Structure formats: structure tokens, C-alpha cells
Amino acid sequence: MDVRRVVTGHDREGKAVFSSDAMVAPTTLSLLPGSEFHRLWGADATVQFPDDGSMPPHPGYFPPVGGFRFGLFTIPPDGGAGVPADLDIGAALAELEEKLPGMTDYLEPDNPGMHTTATVDFEIVVSGQATLELDDGAKVTLNPGDTVVQNGTRHRWSNSGDVPAVLAVCLVGAKHDKVS
């Protein structure tokens, strides 16, 4: 799905204006069929108003301490198309690194989907049904309107429903004793 992003700012006289209004296409990956990542806004440093509506630089998928990310994340239903049998894994990992820089640094190859980041994540389920699993196997199923505050815990997402689950997410870079 494409998402509309409306950004406000200020003109030279300080009057509030709409700085931009554009559709944002999702980032999709051959390694994660059905998943979509909408990188809507972010910064890697102390936030300053971008009066002209330009997005601050934020090259990595996850923010550093003091940075943030805002976006949408779509989780396809479990048991969907899955990874194609003929997928070139090396090329797919290179694509992942190109489109979502730094994400592979946090993924656990021996435990697909499980990851830990140095972030506090604020998430709300917009549609569908998402399941959050922690490192000890504890799970919670979330429905539209349900929220999560994820405090740098080891976790993975899945979707036992029959439609894609869409989550709005805001990731805030935080100091984490076990993750750099």
C-alpha cells in the first residue's frame, strides 16, 4: 500500500504552511515476501524543525541514541508465500542491506525474525492481527488499537491472522547495555 505523508513547516514570515504532500511507496524485500516497510520520517540527531519540509538525514533503519524513526510495518500472514525456493540468499541479503541499511546487523541468522535493538519502540496495530514473541517464548496477540512499548527486548513478530497486519511504529534510539 502507498501511504500519504503530509508535512507542515513555516514560510519566511513564520506562518504555518503545508511543506509537502506526497505518496510514499513501501520498501519491499525478496527475503520477506509480503512484508512492507514505510520509512516516513526520522533523524539521527537532536530534532530541529525543517521549515522547508525536507526530511533530516537518517540513513540507517534503526536510529542511534538521540535519533528516531517513524513509519509503518506490514507483517504478512504466517504460512503465506514464504521465501521462494530459488531465491539467491546472498543477493537477497544485499538487497536487505541496501533498502533497510543496518537491519541485518540485528537479525539472528539461527533464529529467524528474533532481534534486539538499542531502541524504545512505540507501536500501535492499525489493522490485522500481530503476535509479539519475547525471547522466552512468551507471546501476546495484538488487535487494531492495541499498543506496545518495546524497551530494547529481544523479540520477533508474526501474524497468525488471515490478512496482513499493519503497525505504526516510532523507534527512539536509547542507550542499551547489551546492544551497540
LUMKEGU-430828 format. One line per field, with one value per atom (N, C-alpha, C): y, x, z; atom name. Coordinates in pm, 1 decimal. Layout:
y: (Y:...);
x: (X:...);
z: (Z:...);
atome: (CA:...);
***
This chain:
y: (-117.0:0.0:123.7:224.0:353.2:432.3:514.9:592.7:740.4:820.8:965.2:1027.0:1108.2:1179.0:1328.5:1396.1:1541.1:1599.2:1697.3:1758.9:1908.4:1959.6:2103.3:2170.2:2300.8:2380.2:2524.8:2615.5:2758.6:2830.3:2935.7:3017.0:3119.9:3205.9:3303.7:3401.3:3419.4:3509.6:3435.4:3305.3:3226.2:3170.0:3187.7:3135.7:2985.1:2909.7:2765.5:2738.2:2642.6:2605.7:2454.0:2402.1:2263.8:2263.7:2199.4:2199.0:2092.7:1979.7:1875.1:1785.6:1721.8:1629.8:1528.5:1408.0:1310.6:1169.1:1083.0:940.9:875.5:784.4:712.5:565.0:513.8:371.2:290.0:167.0:85.3:28.9:-3.1:-81.0:-226.2:-305.2:-447.9:-525.2:-649.4:-730.4:-870.8:-922.6:-1059.2:-1160.7:-1128.0:-1218.0:-1226.0:-1122.6:-1117.0:-1089.8:-1186.8:-1164.2:-1124.4:-1020.7:-973.6:-868.3:-855.1:-751.3:-618.9:-511.3:-377.1:-288.3:-199.3:-104.3:34.8:120.6:260.0:345.4:400.3:489.6:631.2:678.5:803.9:927.5:914.9:1031.3:982.5:1060.8:1024.6:1127.0:1112.6:1197.0:1121.3:1156.2:1092.3:1183.3:1303.1:1399.2:1473.4:1565.4:1646.2:1708.1:1695.4:1738.5:1891.1:1941.3:2083.2:2091.0:2187.6:2197.5:2219.4:2133.0:2154.0:2237.8:2369.6:2456.2:2435.6:2392.5:2372.7:2236.3:2155.2:2024.9:1915.5:1944.3:1840.9:1745.4:1619.6:1517.2:1523.0:1521.4:1517.7:1386.9:1387.3:1263.5:1157.4:1036.0:922.2:794.2:767.7:657.0:516.9:489.3:354.9:329.7:202.3:169.0:199.1:162.1:187.2:315.0:395.5:522.8:506.3:597.5:600.0:666.6:666.7:735.7:880.6:928.2:1064.3:1078.8:974.5:978.2:909.0:915.3:849.6:808.8:720.0:678.4:670.3:703.7:692.0:622.9:521.3:451.9:352.6:273.0:163.7:34.8:-74.0:-205.7:-302.5:-373.1:-469.8:-611.6:-694.6:-833.9:-923.0:-1002.8:-1090.3:-1204.9:-1266.5:-1382.0:-1494.1:-1564.0:-1681.0:-1783.1:-1855.5:-1959.4:-1904.8:-1778.8:-1717.8:-1772.5:-1690.9:-1733.4:-1786.0:-1727.0:-1771.3:-1732.8:-1764.1:-1733.0:-1828.0:-1773.9:-1860.4:-1960.5:-2082.2:-2187.7:-2152.8:-2077.9:-2045.0:-1910.8:-1856.0:-1725.7:-1730.9:-1637.5:-1621.3:-1548.4:-1622.5:-1566.5:-1453.0:-1469.7:-1364.5:-1235.4:-1245.2:-1127.3:-1068.2:-1154.6:-1107.0:-1032.2:-1081.4:-1012.0:-878.9:-875.3:-749.2:-648.9:-697.8:-611.8:-557.0:-642.7:-601.0:-490.3:-507.5:-407.0:-276.6:-286.6:-167.0:-89.3:-159.8:-93.2:-55.5:-134.6:-107.9:-116.5:-17.7:-22.6:-49.2:-143.9:-175.0:-278.6:-313.0:-408.8:-545.0:-588.4:-721.3:-731.4:-617.7:-619.4:-672.1:-666.7:-703.4:-837.1:-891.5:-1017.6:-1136.8:-1238.9:-1360.5:-1469.5:-1500.7:-1599.2:-1736.6:-1776.6:-1907.6:-1907.0:-1789.0:-1776.4:-1671.2:-1707.3:-1610.1:-1517.7:-1388.4:-1286.8:-1231.9:-1309.5:-1265.2:-1157.4:-1049.4:-939.2:-854.6:-780.9:-688.2:-560.2:-445.7:-318.6:-222.2:-124.2:-21.9:90.0:54.0:149.8:126.3:232.2:220.3:235.8:135.7:133.1:153.6:245.6:269.4:218.7:121.0:56.0:50.4:68.1:52.3:-27.2:-125.5:-205.7:-124.5:-99.0:-21.9:-114.8:-230.2:-327.8:-466.7:-566.8:-705.4:-747.5:-854.6:-912.1:-948.1:-895.2:-921.0:-992.9:-1081.2:-1151.6:-1112.6:-1069.8:-1032.7:-1145.6:-1199.1:-1307.4:-1258.5:-1285.1:-1247.8:-1366.2:-1343.5:-1446.7:-1573.2:-1566.9:-1687.6:-1763.2:-1718.9:-1784.9:-1725.6:-1631.4:-1566.1:-1488.0:-1495.0:-1428.5:-1350.5:-1242.2:-1167.6:-1136.5:-1154.6:-1123.9:-986.4:-904.1:-765.4:-742.5:-666.4:-634.5:-484.5:-438.2:-295.2:-211.9:-108.4:-21.9:-61.5:-186.6:-229.5:-166.6:-134.5:-69.8:-150.0:-123.7:-186.0:-78.5:-79.3:-2.3:-107.1:-116.2:-218.5:-154.9:-202.1:-142.3:-222.2:-227.1:-291.7:-440.4:-507.4:-650.8:-733.2:-854.3:-949.6:-1000.2:-992.2:-1025.8:-1057.6:-1105.0:-1122.3:-1103.0:-1072.5:-1051.6:-1163.3:-1197.4:-1291.5:-1250.1:-1322.7:-1288.0:-1416.6:-1460.2:-1583.2:-1557.2:-1432.8:-1399.0:-1436.3:-1396.0:-1430.0:-1308.1:-1191.8:-1070.4:-1005.9:-925.0:-857.4:-770.6:-764.5:-678.1:-553.7:-436.3:-311.2:-244.8:-209.4:-142.1:-7.4:95.9:224.5:217.1:260.4:248.0:377.8:406.0:514.7:453.7:456.2:399.8:514.9:511.0:615.2:551.6:602.0:547.8:567.2:460.7:464.6:390.0:424.8:352.7:215.6:112.2:-26.0:-94.8:-148.0:-208.0:-328.2:-396.5:-519.6:-507.8:-391.2:-372.0:-241.9:-246.0:-121.0:-68.4);
x: (83.8:0.0:88.5:49.4:115.3:52.5:132.8:88.5:109.7:11.9:24.1:95.3:198.2:271.3:254.4:190.5:172.0:266.8:347.4:446.0:416.7:417.7:399.4:533.0:534.7:654.1:613.7:706.4:681.1:737.1:668.7:723.0:820.0:873.4:974.0:921.4:790.2:730.2:690.4:714.6:681.8:541.7:468.7:331.8:336.4:248.1:239.2:192.8:261.0:227.5:239.2:177.5:199.2:323.5:429.2:556.2:561.6:499.1:495.3:374.2:332.2:218.6:247.8:289.6:333.9:297.4:285.9:264.9:401.3:407.8:531.0:507.6:582.6:573.5:648.2:605.6:674.4:805.8:894.3:1012.4:971.5:995.5:964.8:1093.9:1095.3:1216.7:1185.9:1272.7:1252.1:1270.0:1350.1:1372.9:1253.0:1166.6:1049.7:924.1:880.5:763.0:640.6:571.7:451.1:477.7:602.0:636.4:653.7:616.5:636.6:689.5:781.6:839.4:822.6:749.9:733.4:820.4:927.5:1015.0:961.8:880.0:807.8:883.8:961.9:1035.4:1138.1:1241.4:1341.2:1451.5:1536.7:1654.5:1755.1:1882.6:1987.6:2045.2:1992.2:2044.6:1928.2:1961.8:1859.8:1770.1:1643.5:1547.1:1540.7:1542.6:1522.5:1415.1:1324.4:1216.2:1270.4:1233.8:1271.9:1163.8:1170.9:1064.6:1032.6:1132.2:1105.3:1043.1:1023.3:960.1:1054.4:1183.8:1277.7:1307.4:1317.5:1342.1:1488.5:1514.8:1653.4:1720.7:1851.8:1921.6:1901.8:1878.5:1867.6:1888.7:2014.0:2042.7:2012.9:2039.4:2017.7:1871.8:1832.2:1693.9:1665.2:1758.6:1740.1:1814.4:1758.1:1821.0:1932.7:2029.1:2129.2:2069.5:2143.0:2097.7:2067.7:1949.6:1907.9:1834.9:1836.1:1764.4:1629.9:1551.6:1420.6:1383.2:1288.1:1229.7:1078.8:1005.2:860.0:821.9:737.3:697.1:585.9:562.1:465.7:539.8:490.9:550.0:434.7:438.3:333.9:388.0:314.2:352.1:253.2:301.9:209.7:162.1:50.1:4.5:108.4:120.8:208.5:162.7:255.3:220.8:185.7:220.1:193.6:287.3:319.3:402.6:538.0:594.9:725.7:836.1:956.7:1072.6:1074.5:1086.3:1090.5:1205.9:1182.0:1282.7:1408.6:1394.9:1510.4:1574.4:1541.8:1593.8:1744.2:1815.9:1959.1:1974.6:2007.6:2012.8:2114.9:2229.6:2330.9:2279.2:2212.0:2155.3:2042.1:1962.2:1850.6:1902.4:2011.0:2069.2:2130.9:2191.9:2247.0:2134.6:2020.6:1905.0:1853.2:1845.9:1800.4:1891.1:2021.2:2115.5:2105.3:2081.0:2067.3:1940.5:1828.8:1699.9:1671.4:1720.5:1699.8:1836.5:1923.2:2061.9:2071.9:2157.3:2183.9:2091.9:1981.8:1888.8:1954.6:2036.1:2097.6:2190.8:2240.3:2328.4:2257.5:2125.5:2048.8:1975.0:1969.4:1897.0:1980.4:1914.2:1980.9:1961.5:2066.1:2051.9:2001.7:2036.6:1995.6:1857.3:1794.1:1664.0:1584.1:1533.9:1472.1:1369.8:1388.2:1296.9:1333.9:1406.8:1442.4:1549.7:1531.9:1628.7:1616.1:1722.9:1727.9:1791.5:1730.0:1785.3:1797.3:1884.2:1903.3:1802.9:1675.3:1567.5:1453.1:1376.4:1245.6:1147.6:1063.6:971.3:828.3:759.4:617.9:541.3:453.2:384.0:234.1:157.0:12.1:-32.5:-117.4:-171.2:-281.9:-265.6:-362.5:-468.7:-424.2:-518.3:-457.4:-542.2:-496.1:-465.5:-388.7:-357.1:-208.8:-135.2:8.2:36.9:135.6:177.7:321.1:343.6:475.9:524.5:642.7:702.5:832.3:851.8:974.5:1070.5:1192.4:1295.9:1267.4:1179.8:1147.8:1027.6:976.7:862.0:728.0:727.4:602.1:549.6:417.0:355.0:233.1:206.6:83.2:30.8:-100.3:-164.0:-227.8:-200.4:-245.5:-342.5:-447.2:-551.5:-553.1:-627.9:-631.9:-660.9:-578.1:-589.0:-499.4:-451.4:-361.1:-224.0:-155.8:-25.5:79.3:205.4:319.5:425.4:486.7:607.9:717.1:803.8:909.3:1038.9:1089.0:1205.3:1332.9:1377.5:1503.9:1507.0:1391.8:1386.6:1408.6:1456.1:1474.2:1334.6:1302.0:1165.9:1159.8:1042.4:1010.8:860.4:822.4:682.2:634.2:505.8:441.4:295.4:222.8:83.6:5.6:-69.1:-147.8:-284.4:-311.9:-439.0:-438.3:-543.0:-552.5:-538.8:-507.5:-482.8:-354.9:-287.9:-167.4:-198.0:-103.5:-113.2:-28.9:-85.7:-13.8:4.8:129.2:163.1:225.9:184.0:252.1:357.8:480.8:591.1:669.6:715.4:809.2:921.4:1043.2:1160.3:1247.9:1286.5:1370.0:1500.5:1613.7:1743.7:1768.8:1815.2:1837.0:1965.9:2022.9:2141.0:2095.4:2169.9:2135.0:2265.5:2273.5:2396.8:2444.4:2352.0:2387.3:2384.3:2346.8:2335.9:2405.6:2486.0:2550.1:2485.4);
z: (0.0:0.0:0.0:-72.0:-66.4:48.4:114.1:228.6:197.3:229.1:208.2:329.0:299.9:405.0:381.3:477.1:473.4:577.7:535.9:624.8:634.3:757.4:777.8:804.6:792.6:820.8:836.0:809.2:820.8:699.6:657.9:549.2:608.4:526.5:571.7:676.9:677.9:777.1:904.6:909.2:1027.5:1029.5:919.9:910.4:882.6:948.6:925.6:783.0:717.3:580.1:564.6:460.3:421.6:333.9:382.1:310.0:201.1:228.1:126.3:149.6:44.1:45.3:-63.8:-23.7:-123.3:-81.1:-178.9:-153.5:-131.2:-36.0:-5.0:-35.4:-128.1:-162.3:-56.6:-32.0:67.5:14.1:106.6:74.3:87.8:-15.5:-12.1:-34.1:11.6:7.3:-41.7:-126.6:-174.8:-62.5:39.5:151.8:245.4:243.3:331.8:250.0:168.4:83.9:165.5:119.1:186.7:292.5:335.7:433.6:361.0:427.5:373.7:484.9:448.6:542.5:483.5:551.9:510.1:601.9:547.4:623.4:603.0:697.8:679.8:726.5:833.1:883.3:983.1:1004.7:1104.0:1109.1:1208.5:1223.9:1308.8:1292.6:1370.6:1477.7:1490.2:1586.6:1650.9:1740.5:1804.8:1698.4:1719.0:1618.6:1612.1:1490.5:1464.1:1357.6:1369.5:1272.7:1131.8:1039.0:899.2:830.7:846.5:797.2:649.9:572.0:429.2:401.2:505.3:487.7:442.9:438.2:394.9:510.1:476.6:577.2:620.7:753.0:800.1:757.9:743.5:708.5:817.4:774.9:867.6:787.3:751.9:659.1:711.9:838.2:891.1:925.3:919.6:954.5:1101.3:1190.0:1332.5:1370.8:1461.5:1497.7:1600.5:1598.1:1704.6:1828.3:1938.4:2059.6:2022.7:2061.9:2032.4:1900.5:1817.2:1689.9:1701.8:1595.0:1594.8:1453.0:1443.1:1315.8:1333.9:1227.3:1226.3:1097.5:1106.4:985.3:1009.5:908.3:913.8:881.8:937.3:916.3:891.3:779.9:745.3:760.7:835.0:859.2:783.2:687.0:614.8:704.6:670.7:748.7:747.8:861.7:869.7:765.6:711.5:615.4:478.7:453.1:322.6:217.5:121.0:8.1:53.5:156.8:203.8:107.5:146.3:63.6:-55.7:-177.5:-296.3:-287.5:-330.5:-322.9:-401.2:-509.2:-592.6:-557.9:-441.2:-401.9:-380.6:-437.0:-415.4:-282.3:-176.6:-41.5:-32.3:-95.6:-92.7:-152.8:-265.9:-331.8:-247.2:-184.9:-102.0:21.4:82.5:197.4:155.8:37.6:-14.6:-40.0:-93.2:-115.4:17.6:119.0:251.7:305.9:294.2:343.8:265.1:134.7:51.8:85.2:98.8:118.3:262.8:358.4:501.6:570.3:546.2:595.3:744.8:779.2:919.2:981.1:915.7:975.5:996.5:900.6:912.5:1033.3:1082.9:1199.5:1324.2:1325.3:1443.7:1430.7:1311.1:1290.7:1335.2:1385.0:1430.4:1324.6:1248.3:1140.5:1187.1:1309.2:1360.5:1425.1:1432.9:1496.9:1419.9:1299.6:1209.0:1275.6:1248.4:1298.9:1435.1:1515.0:1650.3:1640.1:1717.8:1716.4:1842.5:1870.8:1983.3:1932.2:1960.4:1916.4:2033.6:2018.4:2120.8:2096.2:2109.5:2085.6:2183.7:2206.1:2270.0:2154.6:2134.3:2021.3:2070.9:2005.1:2033.8:1912.8:1933.1:1822.4:1849.2:1742.8:1751.7:1630.5:1655.4:1545.4:1478.9:1350.0:1272.9:1214.2:1162.5:1106.3:1114.9:1107.3:1114.7:1257.6:1269.1:1399.2:1401.2:1498.3:1508.7:1639.2:1635.5:1755.5:1786.4:1909.8:1958.1:2047.8:2015.5:2092.8:2154.8:2283.8:2352.4:2355.5:2403.2:2393.8:2472.9:2571.5:2648.2:2592.2:2474.5:2412.6:2452.0:2547.6:2585.2:2465.0:2442.9:2328.0:2371.4:2296.8:2313.7:2173.6:2155.8:2027.6:2039.0:1938.5:1937.7:1823.4:1851.7:1754.0:1727.4:1626.7:1597.5:1722.8:1740.2:1856.3:1971.7:1973.7:2079.7:2057.6:2167.8:2161.2:2237.5:2203.8:2271.5:2292.5:2409.5:2432.5:2451.4:2353.9:2349.5:2400.3:2511.8:2576.5:2552.1:2427.4:2394.9:2422.7:2419.4:2447.9:2321.6:2341.2:2231.1:2193.8:2064.0:2022.0:1873.1:1831.8:1689.6:1671.9:1547.7:1511.9:1421.7:1433.4:1341.2:1327.7:1243.2:1215.8:1191.9:1292.5:1279.2:1216.5:1181.9:1118.1:971.1:900.4:758.1:666.3:723.9:645.6:697.8:616.4:664.9:787.2:878.2:995.3:967.7:991.6:971.3:1106.9:1138.4:1263.3:1232.7:1304.9:1301.9:1411.7:1378.8:1473.6:1483.9:1604.1:1628.3:1710.9:1656.6:1722.8:1771.5:1898.3:1956.7:2002.5:1951.5:1989.9:2138.7:2205.3:2350.1:2384.6:2498.4:2545.3:2594.0:2555.4:2589.7:2629.0:2749.0:2798.2:2716.6:2646.7:2576.4:2425.0:2373.3:2228.3:2191.4:2085.5:2041.7:1916.4);
atome: (N:CA:C:N:CA:C:N:CA:C:N:CA:C:N:CA:C:N:CA:C:N:CA:C:N:CA:C:N:CA:C:N:CA:C:N:CA:C:N:CA:C:N:CA:C:N:CA:C:N:CA:C:N:CA:C:N:CA:C:N:CA:C:N:CA:C:N:CA:C:N:CA:C:N:CA:C:N:CA:C:N:CA:C:N:CA:C:N:CA:C:N:CA:C:N:CA:C:N:CA:C:N:CA:C:N:CA:C:N:CA:C:N:CA:C:N:CA:C:N:CA:C:N:CA:C:N:CA:C:N:CA:C:N:CA:C:N:CA:C:N:CA:C:N:CA:C:N:CA:C:N:CA:C:N:CA:C:N:CA:C:N:CA:C:N:CA:C:N:CA:C:N:CA:C:N:CA:C:N:CA:C:N:CA:C:N:CA:C:N:CA:C:N:CA:C:N:CA:C:N:CA:C:N:CA:C:N:CA:C:N:CA:C:N:CA:C:N:CA:C:N:CA:C:N:CA:C:N:CA:C:N:CA:C:N:CA:C:N:CA:C:N:CA:C:N:CA:C:N:CA:C:N:CA:C:N:CA:C:N:CA:C:N:CA:C:N:CA:C:N:CA:C:N:CA:C:N:CA:C:N:CA:C:N:CA:C:N:CA:C:N:CA:C:N:CA:C:N:CA:C:N:CA:C:N:CA:C:N:CA:C:N:CA:C:N:CA:C:N:CA:C:N:CA:C:N:CA:C:N:CA:C:N:CA:C:N:CA:C:N:CA:C:N:CA:C:N:CA:C:N:CA:C:N:CA:C:N:CA:C:N:CA:C:N:CA:C:N:CA:C:N:CA:C:N:CA:C:N:CA:C:N:CA:C:N:CA:C:N:CA:C:N:CA:C:N:CA:C:N:CA:C:N:CA:C:N:CA:C:N:CA:C:N:CA:C:N:CA:C:N:CA:C:N:CA:C:N:CA:C:N:CA:C:N:CA:C:N:CA:C:N:CA:C:N:CA:C:N:CA:C:N:CA:C:N:CA:C:N:CA:C:N:CA:C:N:CA:C:N:CA:C:N:CA:C:N:CA:C:N:CA:C:N:CA:C:N:CA:C:N:CA:C:N:CA:C:N:CA:C:N:CA:C:N:CA:C:N:CA:C:N:CA:C:N:CA:C:N:CA:C:N:CA:C:N:CA:C:N:CA:C:N:CA:C:N:CA:C:N:CA:C:N:CA:C:N:CA:C:N:CA:C:N:CA:C:N:CA:C:N:CA:C:N:CA:C:N:CA:C:N:CA:C:N:CA:C:N:CA:C:N:CA:C:N:CA:C:N:CA:C:N:CA:C:N:CA:C:N:CA:C:N:CA:C:N:CA:C:N:CA:C:N:CA:C:N:CA:C:N:CA:C:N:CA:C:N:CA:C);
***
